[in-house]
């Protein structure tokens, strides 16, 4: 199935991934992004590190991207976006991730908050938030997971109680990336009890600087402060910041996760380490086994990329390919960990976080210290396989 045959009314099998041939405009766009990355690398902002969509928080870089129309690319022009669609956006983020560019400041806003507000938000919300997102001036975090509710979001305990003119939210969200530096979070909370645990959930746009929001750091093994526990201690949220339909939170979240789980970040996080390996191998005489293992990694990358592009094409056509996104995430994040282990096997090198920045030992240490999160963020692989199985059963 090609992108041209997709339409919002066509039935998309849970294991159907459209064949994607990027248009000529995408080739020109790729060349523009590479030239921009070269300029940024010369000024010292692009360090070529793994996991740059999580660890590379640089709002100035995000604003320079926005000036070129490369943030909010899939948002309509009437809301400040470029109206270019998910496939062209894919080309931009693919180049940025492959280069290890610092994109984490605008990452969640661009990837899922913007599209979610566009789809479910009120006109007032669209007019206020979307132009700021597209300008690289408004940064979002994800307020889904909790201590006892990670991949199984239906069991969230955060509550939203009705007040005279809005809602009062109480609870704690865990693993909230960037909450200590971002502006808002889209928070999933229970607005009413229901026998069906998927019912009675709603989403709210929460100001992370509002009174009653307390942010506690959760540090990585490397000591980096990327994640947080966000304590909502009876904060007041006006009616105007309820996102979408009251009680419609579960359907909204599952649609949002298609954006979160299917993108190239799910297999390109460790790509800079593969590039570093190839540069190292150029300096040595290589064995057939080293070349074979490197070839296998490259082939797996290519395969997952084609699947991920297929999801982007489905999103472009107005579908919500939840099952396909779960499959891409499962395959992609397993590849991330495999890549790190295989690189160490191909060229045994002591990792050293204090080595010269950008050197192979330093990049290896960085990738290793981030590796525990690869198969967790966006949903554990076990939960994802359940989603895939249910999607196949329904079909």
C-alpha positions as CSV (number, residue, x, y, z in Angstrom):
1,X,0.0,0.0,0.0
2,X,1.4,3.4,-1.0
3,X,0.8,6.7,0.8
4,X,-1.3,7.8,-2.2
5,X,-3.8,5.0,-1.6
6,X,-4.3,5.9,2.0
7,X,-7.3,7.9,3.1
8,X,-8.8,8.6,6.5
9,X,-11.8,6.3,5.6
10,X,-9.7,3.4,4.4
11,X,-9.1,0.4,6.7
12,X,-5.6,0.0,7.9
13,X,-4.5,-3.4,9.0
14,X,-2.6,-3.4,12.3
15,X,0.4,-5.0,10.5
16,X,0.1,-2.8,7.3
17,X,3.0,-0.4,6.8
18,X,2.6,1.7,3.7
19,X,5.6,1.7,1.3
20,X,7.0,5.3,1.4
21,X,8.9,7.0,-1.4
22,X,9.9,10.4,-0.2
23,X,9.3,13.2,-2.7
24,X,12.0,15.3,-4.3
25,X,11.1,18.2,-2.0
26,X,12.2,16.0,0.9
27,X,15.6,15.5,-0.7
28,X,16.1,19.3,-1.0
29,X,14.9,19.7,2.6
30,X,17.4,17.1,3.8
31,X,20.2,19.1,2.2
32,X,19.0,22.3,3.9
33,X,19.0,20.6,7.3
34,X,22.4,19.2,6.8
35,X,23.8,22.6,5.9
36,X,22.1,24.0,9.0
37,X,23.6,21.3,11.2
38,X,27.1,22.0,9.8
39,X,26.7,25.6,10.8
40,X,25.6,24.7,14.3
41,X,28.3,22.1,14.6
42,X,30.8,24.9,13.8
43,X,29.4,27.1,16.6
44,X,29.7,24.2,19.0
45,X,26.0,23.4,19.7
46,X,25.8,20.0,17.9
47,X,28.0,17.6,19.8
48,X,27.0,14.3,18.1
49,X,25.9,12.7,21.4
50,X,23.4,9.8,21.7
51,X,20.0,10.4,23.1
52,X,20.0,14.1,22.1
53,X,16.2,14.3,22.1
54,X,16.3,13.6,25.8
55,X,19.6,15.1,26.9
56,X,20.1,18.0,24.6
57,X,18.1,20.9,26.1
58,X,19.0,24.1,24.2
59,X,16.1,26.6,23.8
60,X,18.3,28.8,21.6
61,X,18.8,26.0,19.2
62,X,15.1,25.3,19.2
63,X,14.3,28.9,18.3
64,X,16.8,28.9,15.5
65,X,15.1,25.8,14.1
66,X,11.7,27.5,14.5
67,X,13.0,30.6,12.5
68,X,13.5,28.2,9.6
69,X,10.0,26.7,10.0
70,X,11.3,23.4,11.3
71,X,9.3,23.4,14.6
72,X,5.6,22.7,14.3
73,X,6.1,21.7,10.7
74,X,2.9,19.7,10.6
75,X,0.8,22.4,12.2
76,X,-1.4,24.5,9.8
77,X,-0.1,27.9,8.8
78,X,-3.1,29.6,10.4
79,X,-1.7,28.5,13.8
80,X,1.9,29.5,13.0
81,X,3.0,26.1,11.6
82,X,4.4,25.3,8.3
83,X,1.7,23.0,7.1
84,X,4.2,20.6,5.6
85,X,3.0,17.2,6.9
86,X,4.5,14.4,8.9
87,X,6.8,13.0,6.2
88,X,8.6,16.3,5.6
89,X,8.8,16.7,9.4
90,X,10.3,13.2,9.5
91,X,13.1,14.1,7.2
92,X,14.1,17.1,9.5
93,X,14.0,15.2,12.8
94,X,15.8,12.2,11.2
95,X,18.7,14.5,10.2
96,X,18.8,16.2,13.6
97,X,18.8,12.9,15.6
98,X,21.4,11.3,13.4
99,X,23.7,14.3,14.0
100,X,23.0,14.3,17.8
101,X,21.6,17.8,17.7
102,X,20.1,19.3,21.0
103,X,16.4,19.1,20.3
104,X,14.9,18.1,23.7
105,X,13.6,21.6,24.6
106,X,10.9,21.6,21.9
107,X,10.7,17.8,21.4
108,X,7.5,17.0,23.2
109,X,5.8,20.2,22.1
110,X,6.5,19.5,18.5
111,X,6.0,15.7,18.6
112,X,2.8,15.3,20.5
113,X,1.5,18.3,22.5
114,X,1.0,20.5,19.3
115,X,-0.8,17.8,17.3
116,X,-2.9,16.8,20.3
117,X,-4.0,20.4,21.0
118,X,-4.7,20.8,17.2
119,X,-6.9,17.8,17.2
120,X,-8.6,18.1,20.6
121,X,-8.2,21.6,21.8
122,X,-10.6,24.5,21.8
123,X,-10.1,27.3,19.3
124,X,-8.8,29.5,22.1
125,X,-6.3,26.9,23.1
126,X,-5.1,26.5,19.5
127,X,-4.7,30.2,19.0
128,X,-2.8,30.6,22.3
129,X,-0.5,27.6,22.3
130,X,0.2,26.5,18.7
131,X,1.9,29.7,17.5
132,X,4.1,29.7,20.6
133,X,5.1,26.1,20.0
134,X,5.9,26.7,16.4
135,X,8.0,29.7,17.4
136,X,10.1,27.7,19.8
137,X,8.8,29.7,22.7
138,X,6.6,27.3,24.6
139,X,7.9,23.9,25.8
140,X,5.8,21.0,27.1
141,X,6.3,17.9,29.2
142,X,4.3,14.7,29.5
143,X,2.2,14.1,32.6
144,X,1.1,10.5,32.2
145,X,3.1,8.0,34.3
146,X,2.8,7.5,38.0
147,X,4.5,5.4,40.7
148,X,2.1,2.5,40.3
149,X,0.9,3.4,36.8
150,X,3.6,3.4,34.2
151,X,2.8,1.6,31.0
152,X,-0.7,0.7,32.2
153,X,-2.0,4.3,32.3
154,X,-5.6,3.3,33.0
155,X,-4.7,2.9,36.7
156,X,-3.6,6.5,37.2
157,X,-4.5,7.9,40.7
158,X,-4.1,11.6,40.1
159,X,-7.6,13.1,40.6
160,X,-9.3,16.2,39.2
161,X,-12.1,17.4,41.4
162,X,-14.7,19.9,40.1
163,X,-14.7,23.4,41.5
164,X,-16.9,26.4,41.0
165,X,-14.9,27.6,37.9
166,X,-12.6,24.7,37.0
167,X,-10.8,21.8,38.5
168,X,-8.4,21.0,41.4
169,X,-5.7,18.4,40.6
170,X,-4.0,16.3,43.3
171,X,-1.5,13.6,42.6
172,X,2.1,12.9,41.6
173,X,3.4,12.3,38.0
174,X,6.6,10.4,37.6
175,X,9.4,10.4,34.9
176,X,8.2,13.8,33.7
177,X,11.0,14.8,31.4
178,X,12.1,18.4,31.4
179,X,9.4,19.6,33.9
180,X,12.1,21.6,35.8
181,X,12.8,23.7,32.7
182,X,9.6,23.5,30.5
183,X,6.5,25.6,30.6
184,X,3.5,23.3,30.6
185,X,2.5,19.6,30.9
186,X,-0.4,17.7,29.5
187,X,-1.6,15.8,32.6
188,X,-3.9,12.7,32.6
189,X,-6.2,12.6,35.6
190,X,-9.3,10.8,36.8
191,X,-12.3,13.1,36.7
192,X,-14.9,10.4,37.8
193,X,-14.9,6.8,39.0
194,X,-16.2,4.2,36.5
195,X,-16.4,0.5,36.4
196,X,-14.5,0.5,33.2
197,X,-11.0,1.7,34.2
198,X,-10.5,3.3,30.8
199,X,-13.5,5.6,31.4
200,X,-13.6,8.7,33.5
201,X,-10.1,10.0,32.5
202,X,-9.5,13.5,31.2
203,X,-6.5,15.6,30.1
204,X,-5.5,19.0,31.4
205,X,-2.9,21.6,30.3
206,X,-1.0,22.4,33.5
207,X,1.2,25.4,34.1
208,X,4.4,24.0,35.6
209,X,5.0,27.2,37.4
210,X,1.6,27.4,39.0
211,X,1.2,27.6,42.8
212,X,0.9,24.0,44.2
213,X,3.2,22.4,41.6
214,X,6.3,21.0,43.3
215,X,9.1,19.4,41.1
216,X,11.5,16.9,42.6
217,X,14.4,15.7,40.4
218,X,15.0,12.1,39.4
219,X,18.6,11.7,38.3
220,X,19.9,9.3,35.8
221,X,22.8,6.9,36.5
222,X,25.1,9.5,35.0
223,X,23.9,12.1,37.6
224,X,22.1,14.1,34.9
225,X,18.8,15.8,35.9
226,X,16.4,15.0,33.0
227,X,13.4,13.5,34.7
228,X,11.2,14.6,37.6
229,X,8.5,13.7,40.0
230,X,5.9,16.4,39.6
231,X,3.7,16.8,42.8
232,X,0.3,18.4,42.1
233,X,-0.7,19.6,45.5
234,X,-4.3,20.7,45.0
235,X,-3.5,23.0,42.1
236,X,-6.3,25.0,40.5
237,X,-6.8,24.5,36.7
238,X,-9.4,26.7,34.9
239,X,-12.1,25.1,32.7
240,X,-10.3,26.7,29.7
241,X,-7.4,24.3,30.2
242,X,-9.4,21.0,30.0
243,X,-8.0,19.5,26.9
244,X,-10.6,17.8,24.7
245,X,-13.7,16.1,26.1
246,X,-14.3,15.4,29.8
247,X,-13.9,11.6,30.1
248,X,-12.3,11.3,26.7
249,X,-8.7,11.2,28.1
250,X,-8.1,7.5,27.4
251,X,-8.9,7.8,23.7
252,X,-6.9,11.0,23.4
253,X,-3.8,9.5,25.2
254,X,-3.8,6.4,23.0
255,X,-3.8,8.6,19.9
256,X,-1.1,10.7,21.4
257,X,1.1,7.7,22.0
258,X,1.1,6.9,18.3
259,X,3.2,10.1,17.8
260,X,5.4,9.2,20.8
261,X,6.1,5.6,20.0
262,X,6.7,5.6,16.2
263,X,9.2,8.3,15.5
264,X,12.8,7.9,14.5
265,X,14.0,8.6,18.0
266,X,12.9,5.0,18.8
267,X,15.9,3.7,16.8
268,X,18.2,6.7,16.2
269,X,19.0,7.5,19.8
270,X,22.2,5.5,19.6
271,X,22.9,6.1,16.0
272,X,25.8,8.6,16.7
273,X,27.6,5.7,18.4
274,X,27.3,3.6,15.2
275,X,28.8,6.5,13.3
276,X,31.6,6.8,15.8
277,X,32.3,3.0,15.4
278,X,32.6,3.4,11.6
279,X,35.1,6.2,12.1
280,X,37.1,4.1,14.5
281,X,37.0,1.1,12.1
282,X,38.4,3.2,9.3
283,X,41.5,3.6,11.4
284,X,42.0,-0.2,11.8
285,X,42.2,-3.2,9.6
286,X,38.8,-4.9,9.9
287,X,37.9,-8.5,10.1
288,X,35.1,-10.2,8.2
289,X,33.3,-10.7,11.5
290,X,33.4,-7.0,12.4
291,X,32.1,-6.1,8.9
292,X,29.3,-8.7,9.2
293,X,28.1,-7.5,12.6
294,X,28.2,-3.9,11.4
295,X,26.2,-4.9,8.3
296,X,23.6,-6.6,10.4
297,X,23.1,-3.5,12.6
298,X,22.8,-1.3,9.5
299,X,20.2,-3.7,7.9
300,X,18.1,-3.7,11.1
301,X,18.3,0.1,11.2
302,X,17.1,0.3,7.6
303,X,14.2,-2.1,8.3
304,X,12.9,-0.3,11.4
305,X,13.2,3.0,9.5
306,X,10.9,1.8,6.7
307,X,8.3,0.7,9.3
308,X,8.6,4.1,11.1
309,X,8.2,5.9,7.8
310,X,5.1,3.9,7.2
311,X,3.5,5.1,10.4
312,X,4.4,8.7,9.4
313,X,2.6,8.2,6.1
314,X,-0.5,6.8,8.0
315,X,-0.5,9.8,10.3
316,X,-0.3,12.0,7.3
317,X,-3.4,10.3,5.9
318,X,-5.3,10.9,9.1
319,X,-5.1,7.5,10.6
320,X,-4.3,6.6,14.2
321,X,-1.9,3.7,13.8
322,X,-1.6,2.7,17.5
323,X,-0.7,-1.0,16.9
324,X,1.9,-0.1,14.2
325,X,3.4,2.5,16.5
326,X,3.7,0.0,19.3
327,X,5.4,-2.5,17.0
328,X,7.9,0.2,15.8
329,X,8.6,1.2,19.4
330,X,9.2,-2.4,20.5
331,X,11.6,-3.2,17.6
332,X,13.3,0.2,17.7
333,X,14.1,0.3,21.4
334,X,15.4,-3.2,21.4
335,X,17.6,-2.2,18.6
336,X,18.9,0.7,20.6
337,X,20.2,-1.6,23.3
338,X,21.5,-4.2,20.9
339,X,23.4,-1.5,19.0
340,X,25.3,-0.5,22.2
341,X,26.2,-4.1,23.1
342,X,27.2,-5.0,19.5
343,X,29.4,-1.9,19.2
344,X,31.2,-3.0,22.3
345,X,31.6,-6.5,20.9
346,X,32.8,-5.3,17.5
347,X,35.4,-3.0,18.9
348,X,36.1,-3.6,22.6
349,X,36.8,-0.1,24.1
350,X,36.8,1.0,27.7
351,X,34.0,3.5,28.2
352,X,35.1,6.7,29.8
353,X,32.7,9.5,30.6
354,X,35.6,11.8,31.3
355,X,37.3,11.2,27.9
356,X,37.5,14.0,25.2
357,X,33.9,15.0,24.4
358,X,32.8,13.4,21.1
359,X,35.5,10.7,21.3
360,X,34.5,7.0,21.0
361,X,35.1,6.2,24.7
362,X,33.0,9.2,25.8
363,X,30.1,8.5,23.5
364,X,30.1,4.8,24.5
365,X,30.0,5.8,28.2
366,X,27.1,8.2,27.5
367,X,25.1,5.6,25.6
368,X,25.7,3.0,28.3
369,X,24.6,5.2,31.1
370,X,21.4,6.1,29.2
371,X,20.6,2.5,28.2
372,X,18.4,1.4,31.1
373,X,15.7,3.8,29.8
374,X,15.6,2.7,26.2
375,X,13.0,0.0,26.6
376,X,11.0,1.8,29.3
377,X,10.1,5.3,28.1
378,X,7.0,5.3,26.0
379,X,5.8,2.0,27.4
380,X,7.6,-1.2,28.4
381,X,8.1,-3.8,25.7
382,X,5.8,-6.3,27.5
383,X,2.9,-3.8,27.5
384,X,3.5,-2.9,23.9
385,X,3.3,-6.6,22.9
386,X,0.0,-6.8,24.6
387,X,-1.2,-3.8,22.6
388,X,0.0,-5.5,19.4
389,X,-1.7,-8.7,20.3
390,X,-5.0,-7.0,21.0
391,X,-4.8,-5.1,17.8
392,X,-4.3,-8.3,15.8
393,X,-7.2,-9.9,17.7
394,X,-9.5,-7.0,16.9
395,X,-8.6,-7.1,13.3
